[in-house]
């Protein structure tokens, strides 16, 4: 799939020939820096790209054999919230401030189940609030979003997303604005919801810690493209793309006492004017200025053990990973000596 935005400065290639699949009951983690195309991919799936300036110019989005790009807006609206649920990043801007949280959940239920009356929808909404851990759900039903904390609002969003037992859940940075304790609680709620519905879950985040704890497989995106795909264990044990290595190298570790983290040098690419060749080569510690990195776009290819990577020198990444570990070990030795 390819999604673009037409701007006065040029065409932004936000999602550039991206492909991945999703299976019932699994959690697919989608990671990358801001601007890598994670959220635009999710919004494209749901048909929520604003047109104009956005447009999906190529590809297909297959759900149970149907191409969502060929569905009418009416059919897509019926699909959203029923078969595919979305948990947005900021619940305060996603919830309607002039309706109670209970009425919003009940509306979601009645919209996709015409035979359900108001009383039945209210009962179901209260059950959902209780399931996602909202205390005193009967009273909370009649409260407005501003009367809830950030964690409670996110629980309400999860309740709305699972109200109709969807087959796919998309969680876009579901814990970004929450403190660590509330993050853990919300993620427990999300896991419970997934187990209850057996939904396939897409978890979009920049937090590799969340991915390590919650994902089964991982898609790494950079510059609007997929640069690595692997199961979660392989990503952390033996990644095969320099960008993934850079993300992990910049993570704080409890076993190493360092004064400053090692960031990825430079900035994410300009999606209007991507670098020639591999979009990551200006920031890459593996490229070492080699011509092929500057001139040829690497294809996403199998690199063994079920992993895929879009790198000309993916075989050299494990050695660089060992170097990073040695550097971290040396810092640890200095800190403890």
PAZAPA-4460 file (N, C-alpha, C; in steps of 0.05 Angstrom, whole numbers, plus 32768, in hexadecimal, padded with zeros to 4 digits):
% residues 337
    n_x    n_y    n_z   ca_x   ca_y   ca_z    c_x    c_y    c_z   seq   type   mol
   8011   7FE8   8000   8000   8000   8000   8012   8019   8000     1      X     A
   8009   802D   7FF2   8017   8047   7FF1   8003   805D   7FF6     2      X     A
   8009   806D   800A   7FF8   8084   8012   8009   809E   8010     3      X     A
   7FFE   80B2   8002   800C   80CB   7FFF   7FFB   80E2   8008     4      X     A
   8008   80F9   800D   7FFB   8112   8014   8006   8128   8002     5      X     A
   7FF4   8135   7FF4   7FFC   814B   7FE2   7FFD   8165   7FF2     6      X     A
   8014   8171   7FF3   8018   818A   8003   8024   819F   7FF0     7      X     A
   8023   81B9   7FF8   8030   81CD   7FE8   804E   81C9   7FE3     8      X     A
   805B   81BB   7FF6   8077   81B6   7FF4   807E   819E   7FE2     9      X     A
   806A   818D   7FDD   806E   8175   7FCD   805E   815E   7FD7    10      X     A
   8062   8147   7FCC   8053   812F   7FD3   8062   8120   7FEA    11      X     A
   8054   811D   8000   805F   810F   8017   8058   80F1   8014    12      X     A
   806D   80E1   8011   8069   80C4   800E   8069   80B7   802A    13      X     A
   8052   80BA   8037   8050   80B2   8053   8051   8094   8057    14      X     A
   8045   8085   8045   8046   8067   8045   804E   805E   8029    15      X     A
   8065   8051   8027   8070   804D   800D   8074   802E   8008    16      X     A
   8060   8023   7FFA   8061   8006   7FF3   8064   7FF4   800B    17      X     A
   8052   7FF8   801F   8054   7FE9   8038   8042   7FD0   8037    18      X     A
   804C   7FBA   803F   803D   7FA1   8041   8043   7F93   805B    19      X     A
   802D   7F89   8068   8030   7F76   807E   8016   7F68   8082    20      X     A
   8017   7F52   8091   7FFF   7F42   8096   7FFA   7F3F   80B4    21      X     A
   7FE2   7F36   80BA   7FD9   7F34   80D6   7FC8   7F1C   80D9    22      X     A
   7FCB   7F0E   80F0   7FBC   7EF5   80F4   7FAC   7EF5   810D    23      X     A
   7F96   7EE6   810F   7F84   7EE6   8126   7F94   7EE0   8140    24      X     A
   7F8E   7EF0   8154   7F9A   7EEB   816F   7FB6   7EF5   8173    25      X     A
   7FC3   7EFE   815E   7FDF   7F08   8162   7FE0   7F26   8166    26      X     A
   7FF6   7F2F   8171   7FFB   7F4C   8173   8013   7F53   8162    27      X     A
   800E   7F64   814F   8023   7F6E   813D   802C   7F89   8146    28      X     A
   8045   7F8C   814E   8050   7FA6   8156   805B   7FB5   813E    29      X     A
   8053   7FCE   813B   805D   7FDF   8125   806D   7FF6   8132    30      X     A
   8087   7FF7   812D   8098   800A   813B   80A7   801C   8128    31      X     A
   80B0   8032   8132   80C0   8045   8122   80BD   8061   812D    32      X     A
   80CF   8073   8125   80CF   808E   812E   80B6   809D   8124    33      X     A
   80B0   80B4   812F   809B   80C5   8124   80A0   80CB   8107    34      X     A
   808B   80C9   80F7   808E   80CE   80DA   8096   80B5   80CA    35      X     A
   8097   809E   80D7   809F   8086   80C8   8088   807A   80B8    36      X     A
   8070   8082   80BE   8059   8078   80AE   8047   8065   80BE    37      X     A
   804C   8062   80D8   803C   804E   80E7   801F   8055   80E8    38      X     A
   8019   806D   80F2   7FFD   8075   80F6   7FEE   8079   80DC    39      X     A
   7FFC   8083   80C7   7FEF   8087   80AD   7FE7   806C   80A1    40      X     A
   7FF8   8057   80A6   7FF0   803C   809D   7FD6   8034   80AA    41      X     A
   7FD4   8038   80C5   7FBB   8030   80D3   7FA3   8040   80C9    42      X     A
   7FA7   805A   80C6   7F91   806B   80BC   7F88   8063   80A0    43      X     A
   7F9B   805B   8090   7F95   8052   8075   7F84   8039   8076    44      X     A
   7F8A   8026   8088   7F7B   800E   808A   7F5E   8014   8090    45      X     A
   7F59   8028   80A1   7F3E   802E   80AA   7F30   8042   8097    46      X     A
   7F3E   804B   8083   7F32   805E   8070   7F2E   807A   807D    47      X     A
   7F40   8081   808F   7F3D   809A   809E   7F51   80AF   8094    48      X     A
   7F5E   80AA   807E   7F70   80BE   8072   7F5F   80D5   8066    49      X     A
   7F66   80EE   806E   7F57   8105   8063   7F5D   8109   8046    50      X     A
   7F48   8109   8036   7F4C   810C   8019   7F3D   8124   800E    51      X     A
   7F4A   8138   8001   7F67   813B   8002   7F70   8146   801D    52      X     A
   7F8A   8148   8023   7FA1   8144   8011   7FAA   8127   800E    53      X     A
   7FA0   8114   801F   7FA9   80F9   801E   7F9D   80E9   8007    54      X     A
   7FAB   80D5   7FFF   7FA1   80C3   7FEB   7FB0   80A9   7FEC    55      X     A
   7FA2   8093   7FE9   7FAF   8078   7FE6   7FB2   8073   7FC9    56      X     A
   7FCB   8072   7FBF   7FCF   8072   7FA2   7FD5   8056   7F97    57      X     A
   7FDA   8042   7FA9   7FE0   8027   7F9F   7FDB   8013   7FB5    58      X     A
   7FD8   7FFA   7FAD   7FD6   7FE4   7FC0   7FBA   7FDC   7FC6    59      X     A
   7FB7   7FCA   7FDA   7F9E   7FC0   7FE3   7F9F   7FBA   8000    60      X     A
   7F88   7FBB   800E   7F86   7FB4   802A   7F72   7F9E   802D    61      X     A
   7F7B   7F86   8031   7F6A   7F6E   8030   7F62   7F67   804D    62      X     A
   7F48   7F65   8052   7F3D   7F5C   806B   7F29   7F46   8065    63      X     A
   7F2F   7F2D   806D   7F1E   7F16   8067   7F16   7F15   804A    64      X     A
   7F2A   7F1A   8039   7F26   7F17   801C   7F1A   7F30   800E    65      X     A
   7F12   7F44   801E   7F07   7F5C   8012   7F1C   7F72   8011    66      X     A
   7F1D   7F80   7FFB   7F2F   7F97   7FF9   7F21   7FB0   8004    67      X     A
   7F2A   7FBA   801B   7F1D   7FD1   8028   7F1E   7FEA   8016    68      X     A
   7F32   7FEB   8005   7F34   8003   7FF3   7F1E   8004   7FDE    69      X     A
   7F11   7FED   7FD9   7EFC   7FEC   7FC5   7EE0   7FED   7FD2    70      X     A
   7EDF   7FEF   7FEC   7EC5   7FF0   7FFA   7EBA   800C   7FF9    71      X     A
   7EA0   800E   7FF9   7E93   8028   7FFB   7E97   8034   8017    72      X     A
   7E94   804E   801A   7E97   805B   8034   7E83   8050   8048    73      X     A
   7E6B   804A   803E   7E56   803F   8050   7E5E   8024   805B    74      X     A
   7E68   8013   8049   7E71   7FF8   8051   7E89   7FFA   8064    75      X     A
   7E9B   800D   805F   7EB2   8010   8070   7EAA   801A   808C    76      X     A
   7E96   802B   808D   7E8D   8035   80A7   7E81   801E   80B7    77      X     A
   7E74   800C   80AA   7E68   7FF5   80B8   7E7E   7FE2   80C2    78      X     A
   7E94   7FE1   80B4   7EAB   7FD0   80BC   7EBA   7FDC   80D4    79      X     A
   7EBE   7FF6   80D3   7ECC   8004   80E8   7EBC   8002   8102    80      X     A
   7EC8   7FFA   8118   7EBA   7FF8   8131   7EAC   7FDE   8135    81      X     A
   7EA8   7FCF   8120   7E9C   7FB4   8123   7EB1   7F9F   811F    82      X     A
   7EBD   7F9E   8107   7ED1   7F8A   8101   7EED   7F94   8108    83      X     A
   7EF1   7FAE   8106   7F0B   7FBA   810B   7F08   7FD0   811F    84      X     A
   7F14   7FCE   8136   7F13   7FE3   814B   7F2D   7FF2   814D    85      X     A
   7F2A   800C   8153   7F42   801E   8154   7F44   802B   8170    86      X     A
   7F5B   802A   817C   7F61   8038   8195   7F74   804E   818E    87      X     A
   7F6B   8067   818F   7F7B   807E   8186   7F8E   8086   819C    88      X     A
   7FA2   8096   8193   7FB8   809F   81A4   7FAE   80B1   81BB    89      X     A
   7F9D   80C4   81B5   7F95   80D8   81C8   7F77   80D5   81CD    90      X     A
   7F6E   80C8   81E2   7F51   80C4   81E6   7F42   80DE   81EB    91      X     A
   7F50   80F3   81F6   7F42   810C   81FB   7F38   8119   81E2    92      X     A
   7F47   8117   81CC   7F3E   8122   81B3   7F2D   810F   81A3    93      X     A
   7F2D   80F5   81AA   7F1D   80E1   819C   7F01   80DE   81A7    94      X     A
   7EFE   80E3   81C1   7EE4   80E2   81CE   7ED5   80FC   81CA    95      X     A
   7EBA   80FA   81C8   7EAA   8112   81C5   7EA6   811F   81E0    96      X     A
   7EAF   8138   81E4   7EAE   8144   81FE   7E92   814A   8208    97      X     A
   7E7D   814A   81F7   7E62   8152   8200   7E50   813A   8204    98      X     A
   7E5B   8122   8201   7E4C   8109   8206   7E59   80FA   821D    99      X     A
   7E49   80ED   822D   7E55   80DC   8242   7E64   80C5   8236   100      X     A
   7E77   80BB   8245   7E87   80A4   823A   7E75   808C   8235   101      X     A
   7E62   8088   8247   7E50   8071   8244   7E3F   8073   822B   102      X     A
   7E35   808B   8225   7E25   808F   820D   7E35   808A   81F4   103      X     A
   7E4F   8091   81F5   7E60   808D   81DD   7E65   806F   81D8   104      X     A
   7E69   8060   81EE   7E6C   8043   81EB   7E52   8037   81E1   105      X     A
   7E3B   803F   81ED   7E21   8034   81E5   7E1B   803B   81C8   106      X     A
   7E23   8052   81BF   7E1E   805A   81A3   7E2D   8048   8190   107      X     A
   7E46   8041   8198   7E56   802E   8188   7E48   8013   8186   108      X     A
   7E3D   800A   819C   7E30   7FF0   819C   7E17   7FF1   818A   109      X     A
   7E06   8005   818E   7DED   8007   817F   7DF1   800C   8161   110      X     A
   7E06   801A   815B   7E0C   8020   813F   7E0F   8007   812E   111      X     A
   7E1B   7FF2   813A   7E21   7FDA   812C   7E0F   7FC2   8133   112      X     A
   7DFC   7FC8   8146   7DE9   7FB3   814E   7DCD   7FC0   8150   113      X     A
   7DBF   7FC3   813A   7DA7   7FD2   8139   7D91   7FC7   814B   114      X     A
   7D92   7FAE   8152   7D7C   7FA3   8162   7D80   7FA8   8180   115      X     A
   7D95   7FB4   8188   7D9A   7FB9   81A4   7D8E   7FD3   81AD   116      X     A
   7D7E   7FD3   81C2   7D72   7FEB   81CD   7D84   7FFB   81DF   117      X     A
   7D7B   8012   81E8   7D8C   8024   81F9   7D93   8016   8213   118      X     A
   7D80   8009   8220   7D86   7FFD   823A   7D9A   7FE6   8237   119      X     A
   7D97   7FD6   8223   7DA9   7FC0   821E   7DC5   7FCA   8218   120      X     A
   7DC6   7FE0   8208   7DE0   7FEC   8201   7DEE   7FF7   8219   121      X     A
   7DDE   8004   822B   7DE9   800F   8244   7DF5   7FF8   8255   122      X     A
   7DE6   7FE3   8258   7DF0   7FCC   8268   7E0A   7FC1   825C   123      X     A
   7E0A   7FBF   8242   7E23   7FB4   8234   7E3A   7FC8   8238   124      X     A
   7E35   7FE1   8236   7E4A   7FF5   823A   7E55   7FF4   8256   125      X     A
   7E44   7FF1   826A   7E4D   7FEF   8286   7E5E   7FD6   828A   126      X     A
   7E56   7FC0   827D   7E66   7FA8   827E   7E82   7FAC   8272   127      X     A
   7E83   7FBA   825C   7E9D   7FC0   824F   7EAE   7FD2   8261   128      X     A
   7EA2   7FE6   826D   7EB2   7FF8   827F   7EBD   7FE7   8296   129      X     A
   7EAD   7FD5   82A1   7EB7   7FC4   82B7   7ECE   7FB2   82AD   130      X     A
   7ECB   7FA7   8295   7EDF   7F95   828A   7EFA   7FA2   8286   131      X     A
   7EFA   7FBC   827E   7F13   7FCA   827A   7F1D   7FD7   8293   132      X     A
   7F11   7FD2   82AA   7F1C   7FDA   82C3   7F14   7FF6   82CC   133      X     A
   7EFE   8001   82C2   7EF4   801B   82CB   7EE4   8016   82E5   134      X     A
   7EED   8022   82FB   7EDE   801E   8315   7EC3   802B   8315   135      X     A
   7EB0   801F   8323   7E95   8029   8325   7E8A   8030   8309   136      X     A
   7E88   801C   82F7   7E80   8022   82DC   7E65   802E   82D8   137      X     A
   7E52   8028   82EB   7E37   8033   82E8   7E38   8052   82EA   138      X     A
   7E48   805C   82FD   7E4A   8079   8300   7E5B   8085   82EA   139      X     A
   7E71   8077   82E3   7E83   8082   82CE   7E75   8084   82B3   140      X     A
   7E61   8073   82AE   7E52   8073   8295   7E47   808F   8290   141      X     A
   7E3E   809D   82A4   7E31   80B7   82A1   7E44   80CE   82A3   142      X     A
   7E5E   80C9   82A4   7E71   80DF   82A6   7E7C   80E6   828A   143      X     A
   7E86   80FE   8288   7E91   8108   826F   7EAF   8103   826E   144      X     A
   7EBB   8103   8256   7ED7   80FD   8253   7EEA   810E   8266   145      X     A
   7EE3   8128   8269   7EF5   8138   827A   7EF4   8131   8297   146      X     A
   7EE1   8120   829F   7EDF   8117   82BB   7EEF   80FE   82C0   147      X     A
   7EFC   80F4   82AB   7F0D   80DC   82AD   7F2A   80E4   82AA   148      X     A
   7F3B   80D4   82B8   7F58   80D8   82B4   7F61   80CD   8299   149      X     A
   7F79   80D3   8291   7F83   80C9   8278   7F82   80AB   8275   150      X     A
   7F89   809D   828B   7F88   807F   828A   7F6C   8075   8287   151      X     A
   7F59   8082   8295   7F3D   807A   8294   7F31   8080   8278   152      X     A
   7F39   8096   826C   7F30   809C   8250   7F3A   8087   823D   153      X     A
   7F53   807E   8241   7F5E   806A   822E   7F4F   8050   8232   154      X     A
   7F47   8049   824B   7F37   8031   824F   7F1C   8033   8241   155      X     A
   7F10   804B   8242   7EF7   8050   8234   7EFB   804B   8216   156      X     A
   7F11   8055   820B   7F17   8050   81EE   7F19   8033   81E8   157      X     A
   7F26   8024   81FA   7F29   8007   81F5   7F0D   7FFA   81F7   158      X     A
   7EFD   8002   820A   7EE1   7FF7   820C   7ED2   7FFC   81F2   159      X     A
   7ED4   8014   81E7   7EC7   801B   81CE   7ED1   8009   81B7   160      X     A
   7EEC   8005   81B6   7EF8   7FF6   81A0   7EEF   7FD9   81A0   161      X     A
   7EEB   7FCD   81B8   7EE4   7FB1   81BA   7EC6   7FAC   81BD   162      X     A
   7EB6   7FC1   81BC   7E9A   7FBF   81C2   7E8B   7FAB   81B0   163      X     A
   7E95   7FA8   8198   7E87   7F96   8185   7E98   7F7E   817E   164      X     A
   7EAA   7F76   8190   7EBB   7F5F   818C   7EC9   7F5F   8171   165      X     A
   7EDA   7F73   816B   7EE6   7F75   8151   7EFA   7F5E   814C   166      X     A
   7F00   7F59   8133   7F14   7F45   812C   7F30   7F51   812A   167      X     A
   7F31   7F6C   8128   7F4B   7F7A   8127   7F4A   7F92   8139   168      X     A
   7F5E   7F95   814A   7F61   7FAD   815B   7F7A   7FBC   8152   169      X     A
   7F77   7FD6   814E   7F8E   7FE7   8147   7F93   7FFA   815E   170      X     A
   7FA9   7FF8   816B   7FB0   800A   8182   7FC7   801C   817A   171      X     A
   7FC0   8036   8176   7FD4   8049   816D   7FDF   8058   8184   172      X     A
   7FF8   8051   818C   8005   805E   81A3   7FF2   805F   81BB   173      X     A
   7FE8   8048   81C4   7FD2   8049   81D8   7FDA   8053   81F4   174      X     A
   7FF4   8055   81FA   7FFD   805C   8215   8010   8074   8215   175      X     A
   8011   8083   81FF   8025   8099   81FC   8022   80AE   8212   176      X     A
   800A   80B7   8219   8007   80CD   822B   8004   80C4   8248   177      X     A
   8009   80AB   824E   8003   80A0   8269   801D   809B   8278   178      X     A
   801C   809C   8292   8034   8096   82A2   8037   8077   82A2   179      X     A
   804F   806E   82AC   8057   8052   82A8   8043   8040   82B6   180      X     A
   803A   8047   82CE   8028   8035   82DD   800D   8032   82CE   181      X     A
   8002   8048   82C4   7FE9   8047   82B5   7FED   8039   829A   182      X     A
   8004   803D   828E   800B   802E   8275   8007   8010   8279   183      X     A
   8013   8006   828F   8012   7FE9   8294   7FF5   7FE0   8298   184      X     A
   7FE5   7FF0   82A6   7FC9   7FE9   82AA   7FBA   7FE8   8290   185      X     A
   7FBE   7FFC   827F   7FB0   7FFE   8265   7FB8   7FE7   8253   186      X     A
   7FD2   7FDF   8253   7FDB   7FC9   8243   7FCF   7FAF   824D   187      X     A
   7FCC   7FAC   8267   7FBE   7F94   8272   7FA2   7F93   8268   188      X     A
   7F94   7FAA   8268   7F79   7FAB   825E   7F78   7FA3   8241   189      X     A
   7F8B   7FAE   8231   7F8C   7FA8   8214   7F90   7F8A   820F   190      X     A
   7FA2   7F7E   821F   7FA6   7F61   821C   7F8D   7F51   8223   191      X     A
   7F7F   7F5A   8239   7F67   7F4C   8240   7F52   7F4F   822A   192      X     A
   7F50   7F66   821E   7F3D   7F6B   8209   7F43   7F59   81F1   193      X     A
   7F5D   7F57   81EA   7F65   7F46   81D4   7F5E   7F28   81D9   194      X     A
   7F64   7F1F   81F2   7F5E   7F04   81F9   7F40   7EFE   81F7   195      X     A
   7F30   7F12   81FF   7F13   7F0F   81FF   7F08   7F0C   81E3   196      X     A
   7F13   7F1C   81D0   7F08   7F1D   81B5   7F18   7F0C   81A1   197      X     A
   7F30   7F03   81A9   7F43   7EF5   8197   7F4A   7F06   817F   198      X     A
   7F4A   7F20   8183   7F4F   7F33   816D   7F6D   7F33   8166   199      X     A
   7F72   7F36   814D   7F8D   7F3C   8144   7F92   7F5A   814A   200      X     A
   7FA9   7F5F   8156   7FAF   7F7A   8160   7FC7   7F86   8152   201      X     A
   7FC4   7F9F   8149   7FDA   7FAF   813F   7FE1   7FC3   8154   202      X     A
   7FF9   7FC2   8160   8002   7FD5   8174   8017   7FE7   8168   203      X     A
   800F   8000   8164   8021   8014   8158   802E   8024   816F   204      X     A
   8049   8025   816F   8057   8032   8184   8073   8039   817C   205      X     A
   8080   804B   818B   809C   8050   8188   80AB   8044   81A0   206      X     A
   809D   8036   81B2   80A8   802C   81CB   80AE   800E   81C7   207      X     A
   80C8   8008   81C4   80D0   7FEC   81C0   80CB   7FDB   81D9   208      X     A
   80CA   7FE8   81F1   80C3   7FD9   8209   80A7   7FCD   8207   209      X     A
   8094   7FDD   81FD   8079   7FD2   81FA   8078   7FBB   81E6   210      X     A
   8088   7FBE   81D1   8089   7FA9   81BC   8094   7F90   81C8   211      X     A
   80AA   7F92   81D8   80B6   7F7A   81E3   80A3   7F6B   81F5   212      X     A
   8092   7F79   8203   8080   7F6D   8216   8066   7F63   820A   213      X     A
   805E   7F6F   81F4   8042   7F6A   81EA   8040   7F5E   81CE   214      X     A
   8054   7F61   81BD   8052   7F59   81A1   805A   7F3D   819C   215      X     A
   804F   7F31   8187   8057   7F17   817D   806B   7F1A   8166   216      X     A
   8063   7F2C   8154   8074   7F33   813D   8078   7F51   813C   217      X     A
   808D   7F5A   812E   8093   7F76   812D   8098   7F7F   8110   218      X     A
   808C   7F96   8109   8093   7FA4   80F0   80A1   7FBE   80F7   219      X     A
   80B8   7FC2   80EC   80C7   7FDB   80F1   80C5   7FEC   80D8   220      X     A
   80BC   8005   80DC   80B8   8017   80C5   80CC   802F   80C7   221      X     A
   80D5   8038   80AF   80E6   804F   80AE   80E2   805D   8093   222      X     A
   80DD   8077   8094   80DA   8086   807B   80C3   807D   806A   223      X     A
   80AD   8073   8077   8096   806A   8069   8097   804E   805E   224      X     A
   80AD   803F   8064   80B0   8024   805A   80B4   8011   8071   225      X     A
   80AE   7FF7   806C   80B5   7FE2   807F   80D2   7FDA   807A   226      X     A
   80E2   7FDB   808F   80FF   7FD5   808D   8106   7FBA   809A   227      X     A
   80F5   7FB0   80AC   80FA   7F96   80B8   80E0   7F8A   80C2   228      X     A
   80DE   7F70   80C0   80C8   7F60   80CB   80D3   7F47   80D8   229      X     A
   80CB   7F42   80F0   80D4   7F2A   80FE   80C3   7F24   8116   230      X     A
   80C6   7F0C   8122   80B9   7F07   813B   80C7   7F17   8151   231      X     A
   80B9   7F1C   8167   80C3   7F2F   817B   80DE   7F26   8187   232      X     A
   80E1   7F0C   818A   80FB   7F02   8196   8112   7F08   8183   233      X     A
   810E   7F03   8169   8124   7F07   8155   812B   7F24   8153   234      X     A
   8118   7F36   8155   811D   7F52   8153   8131   7F5B   8169   235      X     A
   812C   7F51   8181   813D   7F5A   8198   8157   7F4A   819A   236      X     A
   8156   7F31   8191   816E   7F20   8194   8181   7F23   817D   237      X     A
   8176   7F28   8165   8188   7F29   814D   817A   7F38   8137   238      X     A
   8177   7F53   813B   816A   7F63   8126   817C   7F63   810D   239      X     A
   8170   7F69   80F6   817F   7F68   80DD   817E   7F82   80CD   240      X     A
   8175   7F97   80D9   8175   7FB1   80CC   8183   7FC6   80DE   241      X     A
   8194   7FD6   80D3   81A3   7FEA   80E3   8191   7FFE   80F2   242      X     A
   8179   8004   80E6   8167   8016   80F4   815C   8009   810D   243      X     A
   8154   7FF0   810C   814B   7FE2   8123   8160   7FE1   8139   244      X     A
   8179   7FDC   8130   8190   7FDC   8143   8193   7FF8   8150   245      X     A
   818F   800D   8140   8191   8028   814B   817B   802E   815F   246      X     A
   8163   8024   815A   814D   8027   816D   8154   801A   8188   247      X     A
   815F   8002   8186   8165   7FF3   819F   817D   7FFF   81AD   248      X     A
   8190   8009   819E   81A8   8015   81AB   81A2   802E   81BA   249      X     A
   818C   803B   81B3   8184   8054   81C1   8172   8050   81D9   250      X     A
   816C   8036   81DF   815B   8030   81F6   816B   8031   820F   251      X     A
   8161   803C   8225   816E   803A   823F   816D   801D   8249   252      X     A
   8183   8015   8257   8184   7FFA   8262   818A   7FFB   8280   253      X     A
   817E   7FE9   828F   8181   7FE9   82AC   819D   7FDF   82B4   254      X     A
   81AA   7FCF   82A3   81C4   7FC4   82AB   81DB   7FD5   82A2   255      X     A
   81D7   7FEC   8297   81EC   7FFD   828E   81E8   801A   8298   256      X     A
   81FC   8024   82A5   81FB   803F   82B0   820A   8052   829D   257      X     A
   81FB   8060   828C   8208   8072   8279   81FD   808F   827D   258      X     A
   820E   80A2   8278   8205   80BE   827B   81F3   80C7   8265   259      X     A
   81F7   80BC   824D   81E7   80C5   8236   81E1   80AD   8224   260      X     A
   81C8   80AB   821B   81C0   8096   8208   81CC   809B   81ED   261      X     A
   81CE   8086   81DC   81D9   8089   81C2   81C2   808B   81AE   262      X     A
   81BB   80A3   81A5   81A5   80A7   8192   81AE   809F   8176   263      X     A
   819A   809A   8165   81A0   8097   8148   81A8   80B2   813D   264      X     A
   81BF   80B5   8131   81C8   80CF   8127   81B5   80DA   8111   265      X     A
   81B4   80F5   810F   81A3   8101   80FA   8186   8101   8101   266      X     A
   8176   8106   80ED   8159   8108   80F0   814B   80F6   80DC   267      X     A
   8131   80EF   80E1   8122   80DF   80CE   8121   80EE   80B3   268      X     A
   811E   80DF   809D   811F   80EB   8083   8107   80FC   807C   269      X     A
   810C   810F   806A   80F6   811F   805F   80E6   810E   804B   270      X     A
   80CD   8109   8051   80BD   80F7   8040   80B6   8103   8025   271      X     A
   80BA   811D   8022   80B6   812A   8008   80CF   8125   7FF6   272      X     A
   80E6   8124   8002   80FF   8121   7FF3   8111   810D   8001   273      X     A
   810A   80F3   7FFE   8119   80DE   800B   8135   80DC   8000   274      X     A
   8148   80D4   8010   8163   80CF   8006   8163   80BA   7FF0   275      X     A
   8176   80BC   7FDE   8178   80A7   7FCA   8182   808D   7FD6   276      X     A
   817C   8077   7FC9   8185   805E   7FD4   8175   8057   7FED   277      X     A
   8182   804C   8001   8176   8045   801A   8170   805F   802A   278      X     A
   8157   8063   8032   8150   807C   8040   815F   807F   805B   279      X     A
   8169   8069   8066   8177   806A   8080   8195   806E   807E   280      X     A
   81A0   806D   8065   81BD   806D   8063   81CB   8085   806F   281      X     A
   81BF   809E   806F   81CD   80B4   807B   81D1   80B1   809A   282      X     A
   81C2   809F   80A6   81C3   809C   80C4   81CE   8081   80CB   283      X     A
   81D7   8071   80B8   81DD   8054   80BC   81FA   804F   80C4   284      X     A
   81FE   803F   80D9   8218   8038   80E2   8223   8020   80D3   285      X     A
   8212   8012   80C4   821A   7FFB   80B4   8222   8003   8098   286      X     A
   8216   8018   808D   821A   8020   8071   8238   8027   806C   287      X     A
   8243   8037   807E   825F   8040   807B   8264   804D   8060   288      X     A
   8250   805B   8055   8253   806B   803D   8254   805A   8023   289      X     A
   824D   8041   8024   8250   8030   800C   823B   8039   7FF7   290      X     A
   8244   8037   7FDE   8235   8043   7FC8   8219   8036   7FC5   291      X     A
   8217   801C   7FC8   81FD   800F   7FC3   81E8   8019   7FD6   292      X     A
   81F0   8021   7FEF   81DD   802C   8002   81D3   8047   7FF9   293      X     A
   81E4   8056   7FEA   81DC   8071   7FE1   81CD   8071   7FC7   294      X     A
   81CE   805B   7FB9   81C2   805B   7F9E   81AB   8047   7F99   295      X     A
   81AA   8031   7FA8   8196   801D   7FA3   8184   801A   7FBC   296      X     A
   816A   801A   7FB7   8156   8016   7FCC   8156   7FF8   7FD3   297      X     A
   815C   7FF0   7FEC   815C   7FD3   7FF3   813F   7FC9   7FF5   298      X     A
   813B   7FB1   7FEB   8121   7FA4   7FEC   811E   7F95   8006   299      X     A
   8105   7F93   800F   8100   7F82   8026   8102   7F65   801E   300      X     A
   8115   7F56   802A   811A   7F3B   8022   811E   7F29   803A   301      X     A
   811A   7F0F   8035   811E   7EFB   804A   813C   7EFA   8051   302      X     A
   8142   7EFA   806B   815D   7EF8   8075   8162   7EE1   8087   303      X     A
   814E   7ECE   8088   8151   7EB6   8098   8141   7EB7   80B1   304      X     A
   8139   7E9F   80BB   812B   7E9C   80D4   8111   7EAC   80D5   305      X     A
   8104   7EAF   80BD   80EB   7EBD   80BC   80ED   7EDB   80BC   306      X     A
   8105   7EE6   80BD   8109   7F03   80BE   810A   7F0E   80A1   307      X     A
   8102   7F27   809F   8105   7F36   8086   8112   7F51   808D   308      X     A
   8124   7F5A   807B   8131   7F74   8080   8136   7F81   8065   309      X     A
   8134   7F9C   8065   813A   7FAC   804D   8155   7FB9   8051   310      X     A
   816A   7FAA   804E   8185   7FB4   8052   8198   7FA5   803F   311      X     A
   81AA   7FB4   8032   81BD   7FA7   8020   81D1   7F96   8030   312      X     A
   81D6   7F9D   8049   81EA   7F90   8059   81DF   7F85   8073   313      X     A
   81C7   7F79   8071   81BA   7F6F   808A   81CB   7F5A   8098   314      X     A
   81DC   7F4B   8089   81ED   7F37   8096   8202   7F44   80A9   315      X     A
   8207   7F5E   80A5   821B   7F6B   80B6   820F   7F77   80D0   316      X     A
   81F5   7F77   80D1   81E8   7F84   80E9   81ED   7F75   8102   317      X     A
   81EC   7F5A   8103   81F2   7F4C   811C   820E   7F53   8127   318      X     A
   8222   7F56   8116   823D   7F5E   811F   823C   7F79   812C   319      X     A
   822E   7F8C   811F   822B   7FA7   812B   821C   7FA6   8146   320      X     A
   8209   7F93   8148   81FA   7F90   8160   820D   7F87   8177   321      X     A
   8220   7F75   8170   8234   7F6C   8183   8246   7F83   818C   322      X     A
   824D   7F94   8179   825E   7FAB   817F   8250   7FBD   8193   323      X     A
   8236   7FC2   818D   8226   7FD3   81A0   8225   7FC7   81BB   324      X     A
   8221   7FAC   81BD   8221   7F9E   81D7   823B   7FA1   81E5   325      X     A
   8251   7F9F   81D6   826C   7FA2   81E2   8270   7FBE   81ED   326      X     A
   8266   7FD2   81DD   8269   7FED   81E6   8259   7FF2   8200   327      X     A
   8241   7FE6   8201   8230   7FE9   8218   823D   7FDA   8230   328      X     A
   8249   7FC3   822A   8257   7FB4   823F   826F   7FC3   824A   329      X     A
   827E   7FD1   8238   8294   7FE1   8241   828B   7FF8   8253   330      X     A
   8274   8004   824C   8269   801A   825C   8260   800F   8277   331      X     A
   8256   7FF6   8277   824D   7FEA   8290   8265   7FE5   82A2   332      X     A
   827C   7FDB   8296   8294   7FD6   82A5   829F   7FEF   82B1   333      X     A
   829E   8005   82A2   82A8   801F   82AC   8297   8029   82C3   334      X     A
   827C   8024   82C0   826A   802F   82D4   826C   801F   82EE   335      X     A
   8274   8005   82ED   8275   7FF5   8305   8291   7FF1   8311   336      X     A
   82A5   7FFB   8302   82C0   7FF7   830C   82C7   800A   8323   337      X     A
***
